[in-house]
Amino acid sequence: MDQNLDQTDVVLPCLDEAAALPKLLRALPRGFRAIVVDNGSTDGSPEIAGELGAKVLHEPRRGYGAAVHTGLEAATSGIVCFIDADGSLDPADLIPLVATVRRGADLAAGRRVPVGWGAWPWHARAGNHLLATLLRRQGVQVHDIAPIRAARRQALLDLAIADRAFGYPLELLIKAGRAGLRIEEFDVAYRPRAAGTKSKVSGSVRGTLRATRDMAKVLRG
């Protein structure tokens, strides 16, 4: 049985997201508890998160995977959620993802549907499409390497994910597929980031190429 059913931990990897955090944290549905893992912000993000009631952790090793995994290890609820801290995703979408896991899935992931101009640049979509296609060829039936998901905490820990950079979510899906975990995918709205924040991946071709490189390394491994 899941622990702390009245509270579900939500891990938010964070690097300079001060402009997005207030609205995002206030929009968390009732019963969801924020764990903001700061990855070296210089804009006051951790202070803002703390003032808004989030549990704040500091992960000095730079990398999306490092921040996410630190949050996973610190979580105490049986089901743990993950969502980017940039305001591009609606935390209300966590509700059906968690409900799906409680009904029997091991992992529920979002499939991003862009809303508004500039929400998902062409280069980021192309890289994501390629990686998702390769995943499906390996038998993992997903269409997005999405930054919003819910899963059973222990199941994720048991996967022993090693990547601590941008390859983390891809390694998670690969190992989940190999372990025979039940994965379900749902459409979620994907909007432009909050004004005043900058994407570390999709905001530039260089960032997308770096992320794709990290993920390709995971596929080769």
Secondary structure, 3 states (H helix, E strand, C coil): CCCCCCCEEEEEEECCCCCCHHHHHHCCCCCEEEEEEECCCCCCHHHHHHHCCCEEEECCCCCHHHHHHHHHHHCCCCEEEECCCCCCECHHHHHHHHHHHHCCCCEEEEEEEECCCCCCCHHHHHHHHHHHHHHHHCCCCCCCCCCCEEEEHHHHHHCCCCCCCCCHHHHHHHHHHHCCCCEEEEEEEECCCCCCCCCCCCCCHHHHHHHHHHHHHHHHC
